[in-house]
Amino acid sequence: MAEMSTARSHVLNCELYKVLAMKIDELCSTAKGSKNIDELHSENKILHLRLVVLEDARAQAEFKIIKSETIQRLSVNAQKQDELKLKVCEDMAYAKHKELIEALVELSKAKELLAKLGTSSYTDPKGSAEK
């Protein structure tokens, strides 16, 4: 992601320098064809304002890139968090399943012991008497 941001920033810088080069060329051609210092001063002010606007646009573009990358990282982190929660739930379900199996084994042993003792008073959960 950092490489994409650097590449985008480089592209923005190239565009900014192209525009500045064009404006400098315009200023130079104006200086050659005009002897009016006030005109040059006005053109210089306009170029300065354009530079400020371009820098603001570049900052906004960089902000959008950073915002997009941040949203993407948040999404990845949320996905990882969901995966971890799922893993915890699976581990808990496995532990409960293991406890249930152990309880069923104990119940089976108790039923066998009652059967060996000859007790006919045990009733299983279905309601039928054990013999």
N, CA, C and O atoms as CSV, one atom per row, in Angstrom:
chain,resi,resn,atom,element,x,y,z
A,1,MET,N,N,0.826,-1.190,0.000
A,1,MET,CA,C,0.000,0.000,0.000
A,1,MET,C,C,0.870,1.253,0.000
A,1,MET,O,O,0.532,2.253,-0.634
A,2,ALA,N,N,1.993,1.192,0.716
A,2,ALA,CA,C,2.870,2.348,0.792
A,2,ALA,C,C,3.453,2.654,-0.579
A,2,ALA,O,O,3.655,3.816,-0.932
A,3,GLU,N,N,3.728,1.584,-1.367
A,3,GLU,CA,C,4.267,1.788,-2.701
A,3,GLU,C,C,3.248,2.491,-3.591
A,3,GLU,O,O,3.609,3.360,-4.385
A,4,MET,N,N,1.963,2.113,-3.460
A,4,MET,CA,C,0.914,2.760,-4.252
A,4,MET,C,C,0.816,4.229,-3.884
A,4,MET,O,O,0.667,5.084,-4.757
A,5,SER,N,N,0.900,4.524,-2.595
A,5,SER,CA,C,0.810,5.903,-2.133
A,5,SER,C,C,1.989,6.706,-2.667
A,5,SER,O,O,1.824,7.844,-3.106
A,6,THR,N,N,3.178,6.111,-2.628
A,6,THR,CA,C,4.365,6.791,-3.129
A,6,THR,C,C,4.249,7.024,-4.629
A,6,THR,O,O,4.604,8.094,-5.123
A,7,ALA,N,N,3.758,6.035,-5.348
A,7,ALA,CA,C,3.594,6.176,-6.798
A,7,ALA,C,C,2.585,7.269,-7.124
A,7,ALA,O,O,2.819,8.085,-8.016
A,8,ARG,N,N,1.478,7.291,-6.416
A,8,ARG,CA,C,0.461,8.324,-6.652
A,8,ARG,C,C,1.014,9.706,-6.335
A,8,ARG,O,O,0.761,10.670,-7.057
A,9,SER,N,N,1.769,9.789,-5.249
A,9,SER,CA,C,2.364,11.060,-4.865
A,9,SER,C,C,3.345,11.519,-5.943
A,9,SER,O,O,3.414,12.706,-6.262
A,10,HIS,N,N,4.094,10.583,-6.495
A,10,HIS,CA,C,5.037,10.912,-7.561
A,10,HIS,C,C,4.294,11.442,-8.790
A,10,HIS,O,O,4.713,12.426,-9.400
A,11,VAL,N,N,3.196,10.786,-9.143
A,11,VAL,CA,C,2.394,11.236,-10.291
A,11,VAL,C,C,1.867,12.644,-10.040
A,11,VAL,O,O,1.909,13.498,-10.925
A,12,LEU,N,N,1.370,12.880,-8.828
A,12,LEU,CA,C,0.864,14.219,-8.500
A,12,LEU,C,C,1.975,15.258,-8.595
A,12,LEU,O,O,1.759,16.357,-9.106
A,13,ASN,N,N,3.168,14.911,-8.101
A,13,ASN,CA,C,4.296,15.835,-8.181
A,13,ASN,C,C,4.662,16.120,-9.632
A,13,ASN,O,O,4.936,17.267,-9.985
A,14,CYS,N,N,4.670,15.091,-10.475
A,14,CYS,CA,C,4.988,15.282,-11.896
A,14,CYS,C,C,3.991,16.231,-12.550
A,14,CYS,O,O,4.376,17.130,-13.297
A,15,GLU,N,N,2.709,16.025,-12.264
A,15,GLU,CA,C,1.680,16.896,-12.834
A,15,GLU,C,C,1.876,18.339,-12.366
A,15,GLU,O,O,1.746,19.280,-13.148
A,16,LEU,N,N,2.186,18.495,-11.095
A,16,LEU,CA,C,2.407,19.826,-10.539
A,16,LEU,C,C,3.586,20.498,-11.235
A,16,LEU,O,O,3.508,21.674,-11.594
A,17,TYR,N,N,4.676,19.757,-11.427
A,17,TYR,CA,C,5.853,20.335,-12.071
A,17,TYR,C,C,5.592,20.659,-13.544
A,17,TYR,O,O,6.130,21.637,-14.063
A,18,LYS,N,N,4.775,19.852,-14.221
A,18,LYS,CA,C,4.430,20.147,-15.616
A,18,LYS,C,C,3.693,21.481,-15.708
A,18,LYS,O,O,4.002,22.320,-16.554
A,19,VAL,N,N,2.717,21.659,-14.827
A,19,VAL,CA,C,1.944,22.904,-14.831
A,19,VAL,C,C,2.849,24.087,-14.503
A,19,VAL,O,O,2.759,25.138,-15.137
A,20,LEU,N,N,3.715,23.913,-13.519
A,20,LEU,CA,C,4.632,25.001,-13.165
A,20,LEU,C,C,5.577,25.329,-14.319
A,20,LEU,O,O,5.857,26.498,-14.585
A,21,ALA,N,N,6.065,24.297,-15.001
A,21,ALA,CA,C,6.963,24.530,-16.138
A,21,ALA,C,C,6.249,25.313,-17.235
A,21,ALA,O,O,6.823,26.225,-17.829
A,22,MET,N,N,4.996,24.951,-17.498
A,22,MET,CA,C,4.220,25.684,-18.510
A,22,MET,C,C,4.072,27.147,-18.108
A,22,MET,O,O,4.241,28.047,-18.930
A,23,LYS,N,N,3.759,27.373,-16.846
A,23,LYS,CA,C,3.548,28.750,-16.391
A,23,LYS,C,C,4.848,29.547,-16.415
A,23,LYS,O,O,4.849,30.737,-16.731
A,24,ILE,N,N,5.956,28.885,-16.079
A,24,ILE,CA,C,7.247,29.581,-16.137
A,24,ILE,C,C,7.578,29.944,-17.581
A,24,ILE,O,O,8.076,31.035,-17.857
A,25,ASP,N,N,7.294,29.012,-18.508
A,25,ASP,CA,C,7.505,29.312,-19.931
A,25,ASP,C,C,6.651,30.499,-20.363
A,25,ASP,O,O,7.117,31.383,-21.081
A,26,GLU,N,N,5.400,30.508,-19.919
A,26,GLU,CA,C,4.511,31.629,-20.249
A,26,GLU,C,C,5.071,32.936,-19.698
A,26,GLU,O,O,5.059,33.965,-20.373
A,27,LEU,N,N,5.556,32.881,-18.473
A,27,LEU,CA,C,6.105,34.074,-17.834
A,27,LEU,C,C,7.336,34.568,-18.593
A,27,LEU,O,O,7.510,35.768,-18.806
A,28,CYS,N,N,8.183,33.623,-18.996
A,28,CYS,CA,C,9.380,34.012,-19.746
A,28,CYS,C,C,9.014,34.641,-21.088
A,28,CYS,O,O,9.614,35.635,-21.498
A,29,SER,N,N,8.029,34.059,-21.769
A,29,SER,CA,C,7.627,34.631,-23.060
A,29,SER,C,C,6.995,36.006,-22.856
A,29,SER,O,O,7.166,36.900,-23.684
A,30,THR,N,N,6.269,36.170,-21.759
A,30,THR,CA,C,5.681,37.475,-21.446
A,30,THR,C,C,6.787,38.482,-21.156
A,30,THR,O,O,6.708,39.635,-21.580
A,31,ALA,N,N,7.809,38.050,-20.439
A,31,ALA,CA,C,8.915,38.949,-20.099
A,31,ALA,C,C,9.664,39.383,-21.349
A,31,ALA,O,O,10.112,40.526,-21.438
A,32,LYS,N,N,9.804,38.484,-22.313
A,32,LYS,CA,C,10.512,38.833,-23.544
A,32,LYS,C,C,9.696,39.808,-24.396
A,32,LYS,O,O,10.251,40.709,-25.025
A,33,GLY,N,N,8.399,39.621,-24.410
A,33,GLY,CA,C,7.554,40.430,-25.290
A,33,GLY,C,C,7.014,41.682,-24.638
A,33,GLY,O,O,6.380,42.493,-25.312
A,34,SER,N,N,7.243,41.869,-23.353
A,34,SER,CA,C,6.655,43.012,-22.664
A,34,SER,C,C,7.704,43.681,-21.793
A,34,SER,O,O,8.576,43.032,-21.214
A,35,LYS,N,N,7.592,44.983,-21.721
A,35,LYS,CA,C,8.530,45.722,-20.883
A,35,LYS,C,C,7.829,46.287,-19.661
A,35,LYS,O,O,8.414,47.073,-18.916
A,36,ASN,N,N,6.578,45.890,-19.451
A,36,ASN,CA,C,5.794,46.421,-18.353
A,36,ASN,C,C,6.031,45.571,-17.094
A,36,ASN,O,O,5.602,44.418,-17.037
A,37,ILE,N,N,6.699,46.126,-16.108
A,37,ILE,CA,C,7.019,45.419,-14.869
A,37,ILE,C,C,5.747,45.099,-14.083
A,37,ILE,O,O,5.663,44.052,-13.441
A,38,ASP,N,N,4.775,45.980,-14.129
A,38,ASP,CA,C,3.522,45.726,-13.410
A,38,ASP,C,C,2.818,44.483,-13.947
A,38,ASP,O,O,2.231,43.711,-13.189
A,39,GLU,N,N,2.888,44.300,-15.282
A,39,GLU,CA,C,2.295,43.108,-15.890
A,39,GLU,C,C,2.976,41.847,-15.369
A,39,GLU,O,O,2.318,40.866,-15.022
A,40,LEU,N,N,4.296,41.892,-15.321
A,40,LEU,CA,C,5.053,40.735,-14.828
A,40,LEU,C,C,4.735,40.461,-13.358
A,40,LEU,O,O,4.601,39.310,-12.943
A,41,HIS,N,N,4.620,41.517,-12.595
A,41,HIS,CA,C,4.303,41.365,-11.178
A,41,HIS,C,C,2.912,40.739,-11.003
A,41,HIS,O,O,2.723,39.864,-10.159
A,42,SER,N,N,1.951,41.192,-11.801
A,42,SER,CA,C,0.592,40.630,-11.746
A,42,SER,C,C,0.605,39.158,-12.147
A,42,SER,O,O,-0.031,38.318,-11.510
A,43,GLU,N,N,1.345,38.864,-13.219
A,43,GLU,CA,C,1.449,37.470,-13.675
A,43,GLU,C,C,2.087,36.599,-12.585
A,43,GLU,O,O,1.682,35.457,-12.369
A,44,ASN,N,N,3.081,37.158,-11.912
A,44,ASN,CA,C,3.754,36.426,-10.832
A,44,ASN,C,C,2.774,36.134,-9.693
A,44,ASN,O,O,2.784,35.037,-9.134
A,45,LYS,N,N,1.934,37.104,-9.349
A,45,LYS,CA,C,0.925,36.897,-8.305
A,45,LYS,C,C,-0.058,35.803,-8.712
A,45,LYS,O,O,-0.419,34.943,-7.909
A,46,ILE,N,N,-0.486,35.851,-9.982
A,46,ILE,CA,C,-1.424,34.835,-10.481
A,46,ILE,C,C,-0.787,33.447,-10.407
A,46,ILE,O,O,-1.419,32.480,-9.980
A,47,LEU,N,N,0.479,33.370,-10.833
A,47,LEU,CA,C,1.181,32.079,-10.772
A,47,LEU,C,C,1.292,31.579,-9.330
A,47,LEU,O,O,1.132,30.390,-9.055
A,48,HIS,N,N,1.566,32.498,-8.434
A,48,HIS,CA,C,1.661,32.120,-7.022
A,48,HIS,C,C,0.319,31.581,-6.512
A,48,HIS,O,O,0.279,30.572,-5.808
A,49,LEU,N,N,-0.769,32.251,-6.866
A,49,LEU,CA,C,-2.098,31.784,-6.456
A,49,LEU,C,C,-2.409,30.418,-7.054
A,49,LEU,O,O,-2.971,29.552,-6.384
A,50,ARG,N,N,-2.041,30.233,-8.317
A,50,ARG,CA,C,-2.260,28.927,-8.951
A,50,ARG,C,C,-1.450,27.839,-8.246
A,50,ARG,O,O,-1.927,26.720,-8.057
A,51,LEU,N,N,-0.239,28.178,-7.868
A,51,LEU,CA,C,0.595,27.220,-7.140
A,51,LEU,C,C,-0.063,26.834,-5.816
A,51,LEU,O,O,-0.064,25.663,-5.436
A,52,VAL,N,N,-0.614,27.811,-5.125
A,52,VAL,CA,C,-1.307,27.533,-3.861
A,52,VAL,C,C,-2.500,26.612,-4.103
A,52,VAL,O,O,-2.729,25.668,-3.348
A,53,VAL,N,N,-3.257,26.895,-5.165
A,53,VAL,CA,C,-4.414,26.058,-5.501
A,53,VAL,C,C,-3.967,24.641,-5.839
A,53,VAL,O,O,-4.577,23.667,-5.397
A,54,LEU,N,N,-2.890,24.529,-6.631
A,54,LEU,CA,C,-2.377,23.201,-6.995
A,54,LEU,C,C,-1.895,22.429,-5.765
A,54,LEU,O,O,-2.141,21.230,-5.636
A,55,GLU,N,N,-1.213,23.129,-4.874
A,55,GLU,CA,C,-0.747,22.467,-3.651
A,55,GLU,C,C,-1.927,22.008,-2.797
A,55,GLU,O,O,-1.881,20.940,-2.186
A,56,ASP,N,N,-2.983,22.823,-2.758
A,56,ASP,CA,C,-4.184,22.439,-2.014
A,56,ASP,C,C,-4.838,21.213,-2.652
A,56,ASP,O,O,-5.263,20.291,-1.955
A,57,ALA,N,N,-4.914,21.215,-3.987
A,57,ALA,CA,C,-5.503,20.065,-4.691
A,57,ALA,C,C,-4.665,18.814,-4.448
A,57,ALA,O,O,-5.203,17.725,-4.246
A,58,ARG,N,N,-3.357,18.979,-4.470
A,58,ARG,CA,C,-2.462,17.843,-4.207
A,58,ARG,C,C,-2.669,17.331,-2.786
A,58,ARG,O,O,-2.733,16.122,-2.566
A,59,ALA,N,N,-2.775,18.234,-1.828
A,59,ALA,CA,C,-2.997,17.831,-0.434
A,59,ALA,C,C,-4.329,17.091,-0.295
A,59,ALA,O,O,-4.422,16.100,0.430
A,60,GLN,N,N,-5.356,17.577,-0.993
A,60,GLN,CA,C,-6.659,16.904,-0.947
A,60,GLN,C,C,-6.573,15.512,-1.564
A,60,GLN,O,O,-7.152,14.560,-1.041
A,61,ALA,N,N,-5.850,15.396,-2.676
A,61,ALA,CA,C,-5.693,14.089,-3.328
A,61,ALA,C,C,-4.934,13.131,-2.411
A,61,ALA,O,O,-5.300,11.963,-2.283
A,62,GLU,N,N,-3.876,13.635,-1.775
A,62,GLU,CA,C,-3.123,12.796,-0.836
A,62,GLU,C,C,-4.003,12.385,0.339
A,62,GLU,O,O,-3.928,11.248,0.805
A,63,PHE,N,N,-4.836,13.304,0.817
A,63,PHE,CA,C,-5.744,12.979,1.912
A,63,PHE,C,C,-6.697,11.866,1.497
A,63,PHE,O,O,-6.943,10.934,2.263
A,64,LYS,N,N,-7.236,11.965,0.276
A,64,LYS,CA,C,-8.153,10.926,-0.208
A,64,LYS,C,C,-7.448,9.578,-0.293
A,64,LYS,O,O,-8.026,8.547,0.053
A,65,ILE,N,N,-6.199,9.586,-0.754
A,65,ILE,CA,C,-5.429,8.343,-0.843
A,65,ILE,C,C,-5.209,7.762,0.546
A,65,ILE,O,O,-5.415,6.569,0.767
A,66,ILE,N,N,-4.792,8.605,1.476
A,66,ILE,CA,C,-4.548,8.142,2.846
A,66,ILE,C,C,-5.843,7.638,3.467
A,66,ILE,O,O,-5.850,6.613,4.148
A,67,LYS,N,N,-6.938,8.354,3.234
A,67,LYS,CA,C,-8.239,7.937,3.766
A,67,LYS,C,C,-8.627,6.573,3.207
A,67,LYS,O,O,-9.080,5.697,3.944
A,68,SER,N,N,-8.448,6.399,1.900
A,68,SER,CA,C,-8.783,5.126,1.255
A,68,SER,C,C,-7.936,3.990,1.820
A,68,SER,O,O,-8.453,2.912,2.114
A,69,GLU,N,N,-6.641,4.231,1.971
A,69,GLU,CA,C,-5.752,3.208,2.526
A,69,GLU,C,C,-6.118,2.887,3.970
A,69,GLU,O,O,-6.060,1.729,4.385
A,70,THR,N,N,-6.493,3.907,4.734
A,70,THR,CA,C,-6.885,3.692,6.128
A,70,THR,C,C,-8.160,2.864,6.207
A,70,THR,O,O,-8.263,1.951,7.026
A,71,ILE,N,N,-9.124,3.180,5.363
A,71,ILE,CA,C,-10.374,2.411,5.336
A,71,ILE,C,C,-10.081,0.962,4.968
A,71,ILE,O,O,-10.656,0.039,5.544
A,72,GLN,N,N,-9.182,0.771,4.006
A,72,GLN,CA,C,-8.818,-0.588,3.596
A,72,GLN,C,C,-8.162,-1.337,4.760
A,72,GLN,O,O,-8.477,-2.503,4.998
A,73,ARG,N,N,-7.253,-0.676,5.484
A,73,ARG,CA,C,-6.607,-1.327,6.638
A,73,ARG,C,C,-7.617,-1.637,7.729
A,73,ARG,O,O,-7.552,-2.695,8.354
A,74,LEU,N,N,-8.554,-0.720,7.962
A,74,LEU,CA,C,-9.598,-0.970,8.961
A,74,LEU,C,C,-10.434,-2.181,8.576
A,74,LEU,O,O,-10.800,-2.989,9.429
A,75,SER,N,N,-10.734,-2.302,7.294
A,75,SER,CA,C,-11.509,-3.442,6.807
A,75,SER,C,C,-10.746,-4.745,7.025
A,75,SER,O,O,-11.316,-5.740,7.475
A,76,VAL,N,N,-9.453,-4.732,6.703
A,76,VAL,CA,C,-8.623,-5.931,6.902
A,76,VAL,C,C,-8.551,-6.275,8.383
A,76,VAL,O,O,-8.662,-7.443,8.755
A,77,ASN,N,N,-8.367,-5.264,9.231
A,77,ASN,CA,C,-8.300,-5.508,10.674
A,77,ASN,C,C,-9.622,-6.044,11.206
A,77,ASN,O,O,-9.631,-6.930,12.061
A,78,ALA,N,N,-10.738,-5.519,10.711
A,78,ALA,CA,C,-12.053,-6.012,11.144
A,78,ALA,C,C,-12.238,-7.464,10.724
A,78,ALA,O,O,-12.795,-8.270,11.469
A,79,GLN,N,N,-11.766,-7.789,9.523
A,79,GLN,CA,C,-11.867,-9.173,9.045
A,79,GLN,C,C,-11.026,-10.094,9.926
A,79,GLN,O,O,-11.471,-11.183,10.288
A,80,LYS,N,N,-9.818,-9.662,10.270
A,80,LYS,CA,C,-8.960,-10.470,11.147
A,80,LYS,C,C,-9.611,-10.636,12.516
A,80,LYS,O,O,-9.560,-11.714,13.108
A,81,GLN,N,N,-10.221,-9.567,13.014
A,81,GLN,CA,C,-10.892,-9.627,14.310
A,81,GLN,C,C,-12.054,-10.620,14.254
A,81,GLN,O,O,-12.246,-11.403,15.184
A,82,ASP,N,N,-12.825,-10.590,13.172
A,82,ASP,CA,C,-13.927,-11.544,13.012
A,82,ASP,C,C,-13.410,-12.973,12.959
A,82,ASP,O,O,-14.015,-13.878,13.534
A,83,GLU,N,N,-12.284,-13.178,12.264
A,83,GLU,CA,C,-11.699,-14.515,12.185
A,83,GLU,C,C,-11.262,-14.995,13.566
A,83,GLU,O,O,-11.455,-16.160,13.915
A,84,LEU,N,N,-10.672,-14.088,14.353
A,84,LEU,CA,C,-10.252,-14.461,15.709
A,84,LEU,C,C,-11.456,-14.790,16.589
A,84,LEU,O,O,-11.418,-15.741,17.370
A,85,LYS,N,N,-12.530,-13.997,16.461
A,85,LYS,CA,C,-13.747,-14.276,17.229
A,85,LYS,C,C,-14.313,-15.638,16.853
A,85,LYS,O,O,-14.735,-16.401,17.723
A,86,LEU,N,N,-14.325,-15.946,15.553
A,86,LEU,CA,C,-14.815,-17.238,15.080
A,86,LEU,C,C,-13.964,-18.366,15.643
A,86,LEU,O,O,-14.494,-19.396,16.059
A,87,LYS,N,N,-12.655,-18.180,15.660
A,87,LYS,CA,C,-11.742,-19.196,16.204
A,87,LYS,C,C,-12.030,-19.428,17.681
A,87,LYS,O,O,-12.057,-20.572,18.135
A,88,VAL,N,N,-12.246,-18.353,18.434
A,88,VAL,CA,C,-12.563,-18.484,19.860
A,88,VAL,C,C,-13.874,-19.244,20.033
A,88,VAL,O,O,-13.975,-20.126,20.887
A,89,CYS,N,N,-14.877,-18.906,19.226
A,89,CYS,CA,C,-16.171,-19.602,19.308
A,89,CYS,C,C,-16.018,-21.081,18.964
A,89,CYS,O,O,-16.610,-21.938,19.620
A,90,GLU,N,N,-15.223,-21.378,17.936
A,90,GLU,CA,C,-14.994,-22.776,17.565
A,90,GLU,C,C,-14.298,-23.528,18.695
A,90,GLU,O,O,-14.656,-24.665,19.005
A,91,ASP,N,N,-13.300,-22.887,19.311
A,91,ASP,CA,C,-12.590,-23.520,20.430
A,91,ASP,C,C,-13.534,-23.775,21.599
A,91,ASP,O,O,-13.482,-24.830,22.231
A,92,MET,N,N,-14.402,-22.792,21.882
A,92,MET,CA,C,-15.366,-22.966,22.977
A,92,MET,C,C,-16.351,-24.084,22.650
A,92,MET,O,O,-16.685,-24.888,23.521
A,93,ALA,N,N,-16.817,-24.144,21.410
A,93,ALA,CA,C,-17.756,-25.191,21.000
A,93,ALA,C,C,-17.095,-26.560,21.099
A,93,ALA,O,O,-17.728,-27.528,21.523
A,94,TYR,N,N,-15.831,-26.645,20.710
A,94,TYR,CA,C,-15.104,-27.913,20.807
A,94,TYR,C,C,-14.978,-28.341,22.270
A,94,TYR,O,O,-15.169,-29.512,22.597
A,95,ALA,N,N,-14.656,-27.388,23.145
A,95,ALA,CA,C,-14.522,-27.698,24.575
A,95,ALA,C,C,-15.860,-28.177,25.144
A,95,ALA,O,O,-15.896,-29.149,25.898
A,96,LYS,N,N,-16.952,-27.506,24.793
A,96,LYS,CA,C,-18.278,-27.921,25.276
A,96,LYS,C,C,-18.643,-29.296,24.726
A,96,LYS,O,O,-19.214,-30.121,25.440
A,97,HIS,N,N,-18.315,-29.544,23.463
A,97,HIS,CA,C,-18.582,-30.846,22.844
A,97,HIS,C,C,-17.813,-31.946,23.585
A,97,HIS,O,O,-18.348,-33.022,23.854
A,98,LYS,N,N,-16.564,-31.657,23.904
A,98,LYS,CA,C,-15.729,-32.617,24.636
A,98,LYS,C,C,-16.321,-32.890,26.018
A,98,LYS,O,O,-16.378,-34.038,26.460
A,99,GLU,N,N,-16.763,-31.822,26.703
A,99,GLU,CA,C,-17.396,-31.991,28.019
A,99,GLU,C,C,-18.658,-32.841,27.903
A,99,GLU,O,O,-18.913,-33.693,28.754
A,100,LEU,N,N,-19.440,-32.615,26.863
A,100,LEU,CA,C,-20.672,-33.374,26.652
A,100,LEU,C,C,-20.363,-34.850,26.420
A,100,LEU,O,O,-21.035,-35.722,26.970
A,101,ILE,N,N,-19.354,-35.124,25.614
A,101,ILE,CA,C,-18.972,-36.520,25.368
A,101,ILE,C,C,-18.521,-37.179,26.667
A,101,ILE,O,O,-18.887,-38.320,26.950
A,102,GLU,N,N,-17.724,-36.457,27.457
A,102,GLU,CA,C,-17.274,-37.006,28.743
A,102,GLU,C,C,-18.467,-37.273,29.660
A,102,GLU,O,O,-18.498,-38.289,30.355
A,103,ALA,N,N,-19.445,-36.372,29.666
A,103,ALA,CA,C,-20.638,-36.567,30.496
A,103,ALA,C,C,-21.439,-37.773,30.012
A,103,ALA,O,O,-21.966,-38.533,30.824
A,104,LEU,N,N,-21.533,-37.952,28.695
A,104,LEU,CA,C,-22.243,-39.111,28.145
A,104,LEU,C,C,-21.528,-40.413,28.499
A,104,LEU,O,O,-22.176,-41.418,28.794
A,105,VAL,N,N,-20.206,-40.398,28.472
A,105,VAL,CA,C,-19.435,-41.586,28.864
A,105,VAL,C,C,-19.698,-41.910,30.331
A,105,VAL,O,O,-19.901,-43.071,30.685
A,106,GLU,N,N,-19.693,-40.888,31.180
A,106,GLU,CA,C,-19.970,-41.096,32.609
A,106,GLU,C,C,-21.383,-41.634,32.810
A,106,GLU,O,O,-21.597,-42.525,33.632
A,107,LEU,N,N,-22.337,-41.103,32.071
A,107,LEU,CA,C,-23.720,-41.572,32.166
A,107,LEU,C,C,-23.823,-43.025,31.729
A,107,LEU,O,O,-24.529,-43.822,32.348
A,108,SER,N,N,-23.120,-43.361,30.668
A,108,SER,CA,C,-23.126,-44.740,30.182
A,108,SER,C,C,-22.532,-45.679,31.225
A,108,SER,O,O,-23.047,-46.775,31.448
A,109,LYS,N,N,-21.445,-45.246,31.864
A,109,LYS,CA,C,-20.828,-46.059,32.922
A,109,LYS,C,C,-21.793,-46.227,34.091
A,109,LYS,O,O,-21.893,-47.308,34.671
A,110,ALA,N,N,-22.497,-45.159,34.432
A,110,ALA,CA,C,-23.460,-45.227,35.539
A,110,ALA,C,C,-24.597,-46.178,35.195
A,110,ALA,O,O,-25.052,-46.933,36.054
A,111,LYS,N,N,-25.058,-46.152,33.959
A,111,LYS,CA,C,-26.130,-47.059,33.530
A,111,LYS,C,C,-25.660,-48.508,33.608
A,111,LYS,O,O,-26.400,-49.386,34.052
A,112,GLU,N,N,-24.420,-48.752,33.170
A,112,GLU,CA,C,-23.874,-50.111,33.232
A,112,GLU,C,C,-23.761,-50.585,34.678
A,112,GLU,O,O,-24.074,-51.734,34.991
A,113,LEU,N,N,-23.315,-49.695,35.546
A,113,LEU,CA,C,-23.179,-50.047,36.960
A,113,LEU,C,C,-24.537,-50.361,37.563
A,113,LEU,O,O,-24.675,-51.327,38.313
A,114,LEU,N,N,-25.538,-49.556,37.244
A,114,LEU,CA,C,-26.892,-49.822,37.741
A,114,LEU,C,C,-27.414,-51.156,37.202
A,114,LEU,O,O,-28.077,-51.905,37.920
A,115,ALA,N,N,-27.116,-51.442,35.951
A,115,ALA,CA,C,-27.562,-52.704,35.356
A,115,ALA,C,C,-26.892,-53.880,36.055
A,115,ALA,O,O,-27.526,-54.912,36.276
A,116,LYS,N,N,-25.603,-53.735,36.410
A,116,LYS,CA,C,-24.884,-54.807,37.104
A,116,LYS,C,C,-25.436,-55.021,38.506
A,116,LYS,O,O,-25.482,-56.146,39.004
A,117,LEU,N,N,-25.851,-53.937,39.129
A,117,LEU,CA,C,-26.390,-54.043,40.486
A,117,LEU,C,C,-27.804,-54.611,40.475
A,117,LEU,O,O,-28.331,-54.986,41.522
A,118,GLY,N,N,-28.409,-54.676,39.313
A,118,GLY,CA,C,-29.742,-55.238,39.194
A,118,GLY,C,C,-30.828,-54.278,39.594
A,118,GLY,O,O,-31.931,-54.700,39.941
A,119,THR,N,N,-30.548,-53.025,39.555
A,119,THR,CA,C,-31.554,-52.035,39.925
A,119,THR,C,C,-32.454,-51.804,38.738
A,119,THR,O,O,-31.996,-51.498,37.637
A,120,SER,N,N,-33.738,-51.956,38.977
A,120,SER,CA,C,-34.686,-51.739,37.887
A,120,SER,C,C,-35.436,-50.428,38.056
A,120,SER,O,O,-36.377,-50.144,37.314
A,121,SER,N,N,-35.022,-49.635,39.028
A,121,SER,CA,C,-35.744,-48.388,39.273
A,121,SER,C,C,-35.206,-47.218,38.445
A,121,SER,O,O,-35.777,-46.128,38.487
A,122,TYR,N,N,-34.132,-47.422,37.704
A,122,TYR,CA,C,-33.579,-46.334,36.878
A,122,TYR,C,C,-34.476,-46.089,35.677
A,122,TYR,O,O,-34.888,-47.026,34.993
A,123,THR,N,N,-34.773,-44.827,35.429
A,123,THR,CA,C,-35.581,-44.446,34.270
A,123,THR,C,C,-34.734,-43.547,33.388
A,123,THR,O,O,-34.205,-42.535,33.848
A,124,ASP,N,N,-34.608,-43.914,32.128
A,124,ASP,CA,C,-33.826,-43.060,31.225
A,124,ASP,C,C,-34.665,-41.847,30.819
A,124,ASP,O,O,-35.871,-41.818,31.067
A,125,PRO,N,N,-34.047,-40.866,30.210
A,125,PRO,CA,C,-34.759,-39.630,29.867
A,125,PRO,C,C,-35.964,-39.841,28.961
A,125,PRO,O,O,-36.831,-38.970,28.889
A,126,LYS,N,N,-36.043,-40.973,28.269
A,126,LYS,CA,C,-37.173,-41.225,27.378
A,126,LYS,C,C,-38.376,-41.746,28.151
A,126,LYS,O,O,-39.484,-41.820,27.620
A,127,GLY,N,N,-38.151,-42.099,29.388
A,127,GLY,CA,C,-39.268,-42.534,30.225
A,127,GLY,C,C,-39.435,-44.041,30.297
A,127,GLY,O,O,-40.321,-44.500,31.018
A,128,SER,N,N,-38.647,-44.835,29.602
A,128,SER,CA,C,-38.787,-46.291,29.671
A,128,SER,C,C,-37.902,-46.834,30.787
A,128,SER,O,O,-36.799,-46.334,31.004
A,129,ALA,N,N,-38.379,-47.855,31.495
A,129,ALA,CA,C,-37.645,-48.419,32.629
A,129,ALA,C,C,-36.525,-49.307,32.127
A,129,ALA,O,O,-36.701,-50.057,31.167
A,130,GLU,N,N,-35.373,-49.223,32.775
A,130,GLU,CA,C,-34.200,-50.028,32.466
A,130,GLU,C,C,-34.349,-51.370,33.155
A,130,GLU,O,O,-34.782,-51.423,34.305
A,131,LYS,N,N,-34.007,-52.437,32.494
A,131,LYS,CA,C,-34.141,-53.770,33.102
A,131,LYS,C,C,-32.819,-54.434,33.227
A,131,LYS,O,O,-32.738,-55.561,33.716
